Amino acid sequence: MTALDALLVALGVIVTILVGRLALGATWRGIGVYRLWRAGPRHLLARRQRIWRAPRSTHADAVHGPGSPAQSPTPPFHFIEEHTSGSQPCVSVRDARGQRWRVKWGGEVHSETFAVRVAWACGYFSEVTYFVKSGDIHGVSDLRRASACIEPAGTFCDARFELDDPDVRKLFEEHSWAWDDNPFLGTPALSGLKIVVMLLSNWDTKDRRDVARGSNTAIFEHRRSGWTREARYLLTDWGGSMGKWGSNIATRGRWDPTGFEQQTPEYVTGVKDSWVQFGYVGQRTVDIARNISVDDVRWFVPYLSRLDETFLRQALLASGASDDEATRFTHALLARIQQLKGLSPALRLLSSTYDI
């Protein structure tokens, strides 16, 4: 084969890949449009809608995060069912307190458990999530994918437990929300959530528009009293966090301290016409990394003060990180926060007031 022949073959392969990606993307979009049309309008029971609330206390509980000691998973665990959807093995169990949990294994366990603690500490709604190093599940039967994670006797290790509260009305997929279609467009609160997404290098930012592949946004309706509800907008999957951001599977990862450290200098790349520039790339890059103003960052900096070295390290260890991982991730996260603080003299003054 001549050099010209080799070049033509290489070009042919590239063109085939590009055409295939375009065709696959068009297919996903078509399926998504159809599913949204078939689902019809979203019907919320709640009158009040929120994506953020001011943290209640100065010091966040890094160990329990959005949960509490009274909500932590308590053995013995009893098997309910296995879930066949999703990218990772998952089962439902009931614990000694009668609480129902979705238990997941795989590469997202550590990153997801840690990310919800960071989002919650900054004022964003998150699901109650715990890392459980090991345990036993009684009554396990007829497992499929989860058989690789649960021994025949029911023992398991390195699992993520996510609370499944039956009193919460959950709207997923077609009835979730999109980054460009929600009641909080143009607010500092929505920009703050995007800052957290990028802070954690969460590249998996699919939303309602991506329903054919699975939306990672949701609306949870919580009862405020016997007659009123509150609709809380949140992210339900942070598994693509704490590694390298990127536009495709070859350039991105999860729970990778080396990759996370390498991209940290590119977290904030500058300011242009009062808009902050970020190096982040993900599945919804334009929606996440654009149109965040210096004023948005100024508003959000005080809430980042909760992410001090002690909190970050405790939250990482509670998520199953090793001592080395906790140290490296903590230093990289603090460096990213420092970049936000250094955007302007006003921000430097404000950040020194909050001592972050």
C-alpha positions in Angstrom: 0.0 0.0 0.0 1.4 3.4 -1.0 1.4 6.4 1.2 -1.4 7.9 -0.8 -3.5 4.8 -0.4 -2.9 4.8 3.3 -4.0 8.5 3.5 -7.2 7.8 1.5 -8.0 4.8 3.8 -7.4 7.0 6.9 -9.6 9.8 5.5 -12.3 7.2 4.7 -12.3 5.9 8.2 -12.5 9.5 9.6 -15.4 10.4 7.3 -17.2 7.1 8.2 -16.8 7.9 11.9 -18.1 11.4 11.5 -21.0 10.4 9.4 -21.8 7.7 11.9 -21.7 10.1 14.8 -24.0 12.5 13.0 -26.4 9.8 12.1 -26.5 8.5 15.7 -27.0 12.0 17.1 -29.8 12.7 14.7 -31.4 9.4 15.7 -31.2 10.3 19.4 -32.6 13.7 18.8 -35.5 12.2 16.8 -36.3 9.7 19.5 -36.1 12.4 22.1 -38.4 14.8 20.3 -41.0 11.9 19.9 -40.8 10.9 23.6 -41.3 14.5 24.7 -44.2 14.9 22.4 -45.8 11.7 23.5 -45.3 12.6 27.2 -47.1 15.9 26.9 -46.8 18.8 29.3 -45.4 18.5 32.7 -47.9 18.7 35.5 -46.5 20.0 38.7 -48.5 19.9 41.9 -46.3 22.4 43.6 -46.7 26.1 43.4 -43.3 27.0 44.6 -40.2 26.1 42.5 -36.6 26.3 43.7 -33.2 25.2 42.5 -31.2 26.6 45.5 -31.7 27.7 49.1 -29.3 29.4 51.5 -27.4 26.8 53.6 -28.8 26.7 57.1 -25.6 26.4 59.1 -22.1 27.8 58.9 -20.4 24.3 59.1 -21.6 21.6 56.7 -21.7 18.0 57.8 -19.3 16.4 55.3 -19.9 12.9 56.5 -23.7 12.8 56.2 -24.1 15.5 53.5 -27.8 16.1 52.7 -28.7 13.2 55.0 -28.3 12.9 58.8 -27.2 10.3 61.3 -30.8 9.2 61.6 -31.0 8.5 57.9 -27.8 6.6 57.3 -28.1 3.1 55.9 -28.6 0.7 58.8 -28.1 -3.1 58.4 -29.5 -5.7 58.0 -30.4 -5.0 54.4 -33.1 -7.0 52.7 -33.3 -7.4 48.9 -36.3 -6.0 47.1 -35.5 -6.1 43.4 -32.8 -5.6 40.8 -32.9 -2.7 38.2 -32.0 -3.5 34.7 -31.8 0.1 33.4 -28.9 2.4 33.8 -25.2 2.0 33.0 -24.2 0.3 36.3 -25.5 -2.7 38.3 -28.2 -1.6 40.8 -30.6 -3.2 43.3 -33.2 -1.9 45.8 -33.0 -2.9 49.4 -34.8 -2.1 52.7 -32.7 -1.4 55.8 -33.4 -2.0 59.5 -35.2 1.4 59.8 -37.6 0.6 57.0 -35.9 3.0 54.6 -35.6 2.0 50.9 -32.3 2.4 49.1 -31.1 2.1 45.6 -27.7 0.4 45.8 -25.3 0.9 42.9 -21.8 -0.3 42.1 -19.2 0.6 39.5 -16.9 3.5 38.6 -19.3 6.2 39.7 -19.7 5.2 43.3 -17.0 7.5 44.8 -17.5 10.5 42.5 -21.2 10.6 42.9 -21.2 10.2 46.7 -18.7 13.1 47.0 -20.3 15.4 44.4 -23.7 15.4 46.2 -22.0 16.6 49.4 -20.3 19.5 47.6 -23.5 20.5 45.8 -25.5 20.3 49.0 -23.0 22.3 51.0 -23.3 25.1 48.4 -27.1 25.2 48.8 -28.2 22.9 45.9 -30.7 20.1 46.3 -29.2 16.6 46.3 -30.3 13.1 47.0 -29.3 11.5 50.3 -26.3 9.4 49.3 -23.8 7.3 51.3 -20.8 5.2 50.5 -20.9 1.7 52.2 -17.6 -0.1 52.3 -19.1 -3.6 52.9 -22.2 -5.4 54.1 -24.7 -8.1 53.5 -28.0 -8.2 51.6 -30.4 -10.9 52.8 -32.8 -12.7 50.4 -30.9 -12.0 47.2 -32.2 -14.0 44.3 -32.2 -14.2 40.4 -29.5 -11.5 39.9 -28.3 -10.6 36.5 -25.8 -7.7 36.2 -25.6 -7.3 40.0 -24.4 -10.9 40.3 -20.9 -9.6 39.6 -21.2 -7.3 42.7 -23.0 -9.4 45.2 -21.7 -12.7 46.3 -24.2 -15.7 46.5 -24.2 -15.3 50.2 -25.2 -11.7 49.9 -22.0 -10.0 50.8 -20.9 -6.9 48.9 -18.3 -4.1 49.0 -17.8 -0.5 47.8 -21.4 0.4 47.1 -23.3 3.7 46.8 -26.6 3.8 48.8 -29.1 6.4 47.5 -32.3 7.0 49.6 -35.6 6.3 47.7 -38.2 8.3 49.7 -41.7 7.2 48.7 -43.1 10.5 50.1 -41.3 12.5 47.4 -43.0 12.8 44.0 -40.1 12.4 41.4 -40.3 13.6 37.9 -37.5 12.1 35.7 -36.7 11.9 32.0 -39.4 13.5 29.8 -40.7 15.4 32.8 -37.3 16.6 34.0 -35.8 20.0 33.1 -33.2 21.4 30.6 -30.3 23.8 31.1 -31.9 26.1 28.5 -35.5 25.6 29.7 -36.2 26.1 33.4 -37.7 28.9 35.6 -34.2 30.0 36.8 -32.6 31.2 33.5 -30.4 34.3 34.1 -30.3 33.9 37.8 -27.1 33.7 39.9 -28.4 30.5 41.5 -28.4 28.6 38.1 -25.0 30.0 37.3 -23.8 28.8 40.7 -24.9 25.2 39.9 -23.0 25.4 36.7 -19.9 26.5 38.5 -20.2 23.5 40.8 -20.6 21.2 37.8 -17.4 22.6 36.4 -15.6 22.7 39.7 -16.1 18.9 39.9 -15.4 18.3 36.2 -18.8 16.7 35.7 -18.9 16.2 32.0 -22.2 14.1 32.1 -24.6 17.0 31.9 -27.4 15.4 29.9 -30.8 17.0 30.4 -34.4 16.6 29.2 -33.4 17.2 25.6 -31.2 14.0 25.9 -34.1 11.8 27.1 -33.3 9.2 24.4 -29.9 8.6 26.2 -31.2 9.4 29.7 -31.6 12.7 31.4 -29.5 13.5 34.5 -31.9 16.3 35.7 -35.1 15.8 37.7 -37.7 17.6 39.7 -38.6 16.4 43.2 -41.8 17.6 44.8 -41.6 17.6 48.6 -44.5 18.2 50.9 -44.2 21.5 52.9 -47.4 20.8 54.7 -50.5 18.7 54.3 -51.7 20.7 51.3 -48.7 22.4 49.8 -45.7 21.1 47.9 -42.3 22.5 46.8 -40.7 21.6 43.5 -37.0 21.2 43.8 -34.8 21.2 40.6 -31.7 19.0 40.9 -29.1 16.8 39.2 -29.6 13.1 39.9 -26.4 11.7 38.4 -23.0 13.2 39.3 -21.1 10.0 38.3 -19.1 11.7 35.6 -17.2 13.8 38.2 -13.7 14.1 39.6 -11.7 13.1 36.6 -11.0 14.8 33.3 -13.7 16.8 31.4 -13.9 16.2 27.7 -16.1 16.0 24.6 -15.9 12.2 24.1 -15.1 8.9 25.9 -11.4 9.1 24.8 -10.7 12.4 26.5 -12.8 12.3 29.6 -13.0 10.2 32.8 -14.1 10.0 36.4 -12.5 9.7 39.8 -9.0 10.3 38.4 -6.8 12.5 40.6 -4.1 12.8 38.0 -6.4 13.9 35.2 -8.2 16.2 37.6 -5.0 17.8 38.7 -3.8 18.2 35.1 -6.9 20.2 34.1 -7.1 22.4 37.2 -5.0 25.3 35.8 -7.5 25.5 33.0 -10.6 25.7 35.2 -10.9 29.5 34.8 -9.1 30.8 31.7 -10.0 34.6 32.0 -12.7 37.2 31.8 -14.0 38.8 28.6 -16.5 41.7 28.7 -17.5 40.8 32.3 -18.1 37.1 31.3 -16.0 34.5 33.0 -14.3 32.1 30.6 -13.9 28.4 31.7 -11.8 25.6 30.1 -14.6 23.1 30.7 -15.9 20.8 28.0 -18.8 18.4 28.5 -21.9 17.0 26.9 -23.6 20.5 27.1 -20.6 22.7 27.0 -22.3 25.9 25.7 -25.1 25.6 28.3 -22.8 25.0 31.2 -19.6 27.1 30.5 -21.1 30.2 28.8 -22.9 33.3 30.1 -21.6 33.2 33.7 -20.8 36.8 34.7 -18.3 38.1 37.2 -21.3 39.3 39.2 -22.6 35.6 39.3 -19.2 34.5 40.7 -19.2 37.4 43.2 -22.6 36.2 44.5 -21.5 32.6 44.7 -18.1 33.0 46.4 -19.5 33.3 49.9 -21.1 29.9 49.6 -17.9 28.3 48.4 -16.5 29.3 51.8 -18.0 26.1 53.1 -15.7 24.1 51.0 -12.7 24.5 53.1 -9.9 22.0 53.5 -11.5 20.2 56.4 -14.8 19.8 54.7 -13.4 18.6 51.4 -11.1 16.0 53.0 -13.8 14.6 55.3 -16.3 14.4 52.4 -13.8 12.6 50.2 -12.9 10.1 52.9 -16.7 9.6 53.6 -17.0 8.8 49.8 -14.4 6.0 50.0 -11.3 8.0 48.9 -7.9 6.8 50.0 -5.7 9.2 52.0 -3.6 10.0 48.9 -6.7 10.6 46.8 -8.3 12.9 49.5 -5.1 15.0 49.7 -4.7 15.4 45.9 -8.3 16.1 45.2 -8.5 18.6 48.1 -5.5 20.6 46.9 -6.8 20.7 43.3 -10.3 21.8 44.4 -8.9 24.6 46.6 -6.7 25.7 43.7 -9.8 25.9 41.5 -11.7 27.9 44.1 -8.7 30.2 44.3 -9.0 30.9 40.6 -12.6 32.1 41.2 -11.5 34.3 44.0 -8.8 36.0 41.9 -11.0 37.1 39.0 -11.2 40.7 40.2 -10.1 43.0 43.1 -13.7 43.0 44.3 -13.8 39.2 44.5 -10.4 39.1 46.1 -11.6 41.5 48.8 -14.9 39.5 49.3 -13.1 36.1 49.4 -10.7 37.4 52.1 -13.7 38.5 54.1 -15.0 34.9 54.0 -11.6 33.4 54.5 -11.7 30.8 51.8 
